């Protein structure tokens, strides 16, 4: 088990029930499973998958450049979207279309494919955009039958029975946070994310995400340790189809600050 997981587990165990003052670095520790570095280049595949058959019904690819986790540029790779880019900062989200004279301002909830939106792909860290307002003991979870969706990208879910759970209640800190509120179920054993519920400003739950089992990985010349490479999104109203977001090909890539500006992100020659 990670040493940091042992430390945080002790802190969580010290506060039964609802924790009014969660450990200040708890979210960063959970986030380390999703994206362990802050200045990186990563490929993100988004697929629509039929369940329980596992048949793919759509797929788009994206290349994401992160700058200190607070800014990102999303480059669209699929033929129908090629040439389009999105800039995400703490202040605004911009879409560049090659045929448009200037970037268009959009919201992070702009849909990309299925249940995956711009903010899901471009914001690969919670830490910095959210804060933990409370930690709560959680009852056992019953995951829907979606194993075929994880297997579609070579991943698997971890057995839920092996992990007592906690819920982290997250509140947005920035104007461009994709969701005003997220509830995250984590393992009390190693702090890995298990499930997340994503809410709209109205308080309505928009969707649920189920995270795959952490896997040991080493890419880009550095050991990533145990990381969660996929999340399966499920709409409360949809049946028979889910959306898989799969991250791969993570590598260190530090770009000049000027790239992450309204002018710079349209002009940079990304590889």
C-alpha positions in Angstrom: 0.0 0.0 0.0 1.1 3.6 -0.6 2.7 5.2 2.4 0.6 8.3 1.9 -2.5 6.1 1.9 -1.6 4.7 5.3 -1.2 8.2 6.7 -4.4 9.5 5.3 -6.2 6.3 6.3 -5.2 6.9 9.9 -6.5 10.5 9.7 -9.8 9.3 8.3 -10.2 6.6 10.9 -9.7 9.1 13.7 -12.9 10.9 12.8 -15.9 8.5 12.8 -19.0 9.4 10.8 -18.8 12.9 9.4 -15.4 14.7 9.4 -15.8 18.5 9.7 -12.1 19.2 9.0 -10.7 16.6 6.5 -6.9 16.4 6.0 -5.8 19.4 3.8 -4.0 17.2 1.3 -6.6 14.4 1.1 -7.9 15.4 -2.3 -4.4 15.7 -3.7 -3.7 12.1 -2.5 -6.9 10.8 -4.2 -6.1 12.8 -7.3 -2.7 11.1 -7.6 -4.5 8.0 -8.8 -6.2 9.9 -11.6 -3.2 12.0 -12.9 0.0 11.8 -10.9 1.7 14.8 -12.6 0.7 18.3 -13.4 2.7 19.3 -16.5 2.0 16.5 -18.9 0.7 15.5 -22.3 -1.9 12.7 -22.3 -4.0 11.0 -24.9 -7.7 10.5 -23.9 -10.0 8.1 -25.8 -13.7 8.5 -25.3 -16.0 5.6 -26.3 -19.6 4.8 -26.3 -20.2 1.2 -25.3 -23.3 -0.9 -25.3 -23.8 -2.9 -22.1 -23.7 -5.7 -21.3 -22.5 -6.7 -24.8 -19.4 -4.5 -24.8 -20.0 -3.4 -28.4 -18.5 0.0 -29.3 -20.9 2.5 -30.9 -18.7 5.5 -31.2 -15.1 6.7 -30.4 -13.3 10.0 -30.4 -9.7 10.8 -29.5 -8.1 13.8 -27.8 -4.6 15.0 -26.8 -4.5 17.0 -23.6 -1.7 19.3 -22.5 -1.8 20.3 -18.8 -0.1 23.3 -17.3 0.3 22.9 -13.6 -3.1 21.3 -13.5 -4.9 24.7 -13.6 -4.8 25.2 -17.4 -5.1 22.9 -20.3 -5.4 22.7 -24.1 -7.4 19.9 -25.6 -6.6 19.0 -29.2 -9.2 17.0 -31.0 -7.8 14.1 -33.1 -10.9 12.4 -34.7 -11.3 13.2 -38.4 -14.6 15.0 -38.0 -13.1 17.3 -35.3 -9.5 17.6 -36.4 -8.1 21.1 -36.1 -10.4 22.0 -33.2 -8.8 23.0 -29.9 -10.2 23.9 -26.5 -8.4 26.2 -24.0 -9.4 25.8 -20.3 -8.3 28.3 -17.7 -9.6 29.3 -14.2 -11.4 32.2 -15.9 -12.9 30.8 -19.1 -13.2 28.0 -21.7 -12.5 28.7 -25.3 -13.1 26.7 -28.5 -11.0 27.2 -31.6 -12.5 26.1 -34.9 -10.3 26.5 -38.0 -13.1 28.0 -40.0 -13.9 30.6 -37.4 -12.1 34.0 -37.2 -11.8 34.0 -33.5 -12.2 31.5 -30.6 -15.7 31.0 -29.2 -16.4 31.0 -25.5 -18.1 27.8 -24.3 -18.9 26.1 -21.0 -17.1 23.1 -19.6 -20.3 21.1 -19.9 -20.1 21.2 -23.7 -20.7 17.6 -24.8 -18.0 15.8 -26.7 -19.4 12.3 -27.0 -22.0 10.5 -25.0 -21.8 11.5 -21.3 -18.2 12.9 -21.6 -18.0 16.7 -21.8 -15.2 19.2 -22.3 -14.5 19.5 -18.6 -14.2 15.8 -18.1 -11.4 15.6 -20.7 -9.7 18.9 -20.1 -9.8 18.9 -16.3 -7.9 15.7 -15.2 -7.3 17.0 -11.6 -9.9 17.8 -8.9 -7.3 19.3 -6.6 -7.1 23.1 -7.2 -10.6 23.3 -8.7 -12.4 21.7 -5.7 -12.1 21.5 -1.9 -13.3 18.7 0.4 -16.0 20.1 2.6 -16.8 16.9 4.5 -15.8 13.2 4.7 -18.5 10.7 5.5 -18.7 7.0 6.1 -20.4 5.2 3.2 -22.5 2.1 2.9 -21.6 -0.7 0.6 -22.1 0.0 -3.1 -23.8 -2.1 -5.8 -22.1 -1.4 -9.1 -24.3 -1.9 -12.3 -23.2 -4.7 -14.7 -20.8 -2.8 -16.8 -17.7 -5.0 -16.8 -17.7 -5.2 -20.6 -17.3 -1.4 -20.8 -14.1 -1.5 -18.8 -12.8 -4.5 -20.7 -13.4 -2.6 -24.0 -10.3 -0.5 -23.1 -8.3 -3.3 -21.4 -9.2 -2.4 -17.8 -11.2 -4.0 -15.0 -13.1 -3.0 -11.9 -11.9 -3.8 -8.4 -14.0 -6.0 -6.1 -16.2 -3.7 -4.0 -16.4 -6.1 -1.1 -12.7 -5.7 -0.4 -12.9 -2.0 0.4 -14.7 -0.1 3.2 -15.7 3.2 1.7 -15.7 6.9 2.5 -17.5 9.7 0.7 -15.7 13.0 -0.1 -18.1 15.9 -0.6 -16.4 18.3 -3.0 -17.3 21.9 -3.6 -16.1 24.0 -6.6 -13.5 26.7 -6.0 -13.3 28.2 -9.5 -15.7 29.7 -11.9 -14.8 27.2 -14.7 -15.0 24.1 -12.5 -17.1 21.7 -14.6 -19.5 20.8 -11.8 -20.5 22.9 -8.7 -20.5 19.8 -6.6 -19.1 16.2 -6.8 -19.5 13.4 -4.3 -16.6 10.9 -4.5 -16.5 7.4 -3.0 -13.0 6.4 -2.1 -11.5 3.2 -0.7 -10.7 3.6 3.0 -7.9 1.1 2.4 -5.8 2.9 -0.2 -7.7 6.1 -1.1 -8.3 5.2 -4.7 -11.5 6.6 -6.2 -14.3 4.1 -6.7 -17.3 6.2 -7.8 -18.2 9.8 -8.4 -21.6 11.5 -8.6 -21.6 14.8 -10.6 -24.2 17.5 -9.9 -25.6 20.5 -11.7 -26.2 23.9 -10.2 -29.8 23.0 -9.6 -28.7 20.1 -7.3 -29.8 17.5 -9.8 -27.3 14.6 -10.3 -26.2 14.7 -13.9 -24.4 11.3 -14.1 -22.3 8.8 -12.2 -18.8 7.7 -12.9 -17.3 4.3 -12.0 -13.5 4.2 -11.8 -11.5 1.1 -12.9 -8.9 -0.6 -10.7 -5.6 1.2 -10.2 -2.8 -0.4 -12.3 0.9 -0.1 -12.1 2.2 1.8 -15.1 5.4 3.4 -16.3 5.4 5.8 -19.2 7.3 8.8 -20.5 10.5 7.9 -18.6 9.1 8.0 -15.1 7.2 5.5 -12.9 3.6 6.5 -12.4 2.8 4.0 -9.7 -0.7 2.8 -9.3 -3.0 4.9 -11.5 -6.7 4.7 -12.5 -6.8 4.8 -16.3 -10.5 4.7 -17.1 -13.8 5.9 -15.8 -17.2 4.7 -17.0 -19.9 7.4 -17.1 -23.6 6.4 -16.7 -26.5 8.7 -17.2 -29.3 8.2 -14.7 -31.9 8.3 -17.6 -29.9 6.1 -20.0 -30.1 2.4 -20.2 -28.0 0.0 -22.3 -25.2 2.5 -23.1 -22.3 4.0 -21.2 -19.4 6.3 -22.0 -15.8 5.3 -21.2 -13.0 7.8 -20.8 -9.6 6.2 -21.1 -6.3 7.9 -20.5 -3.0 6.6 -22.0 0.4 7.7 -23.3 1.1 10.0 -20.4 4.4 11.9 -20.7 6.1 15.0 -19.2 5.5 18.0 -21.4 6.0 21.5 -20.1 4.9 24.2 -22.4 5.6 28.0 -22.2 2.9 29.9 -20.3 2.1 31.8 -23.5 0.6 28.7 -25.0 -2.2 28.7 -22.5 -3.7 32.0 -23.6 -6.5 32.9 -26.0 -4.0 33.8 -28.7 -1.3 31.2 -28.0 -3.5 28.1 -28.0 -4.6 28.8 -31.6 -1.1 29.3 -32.9 1.0 26.7 -31.1 2.3 23.9 -33.3 1.4 20.9 -31.1 3.1 17.6 -32.0 
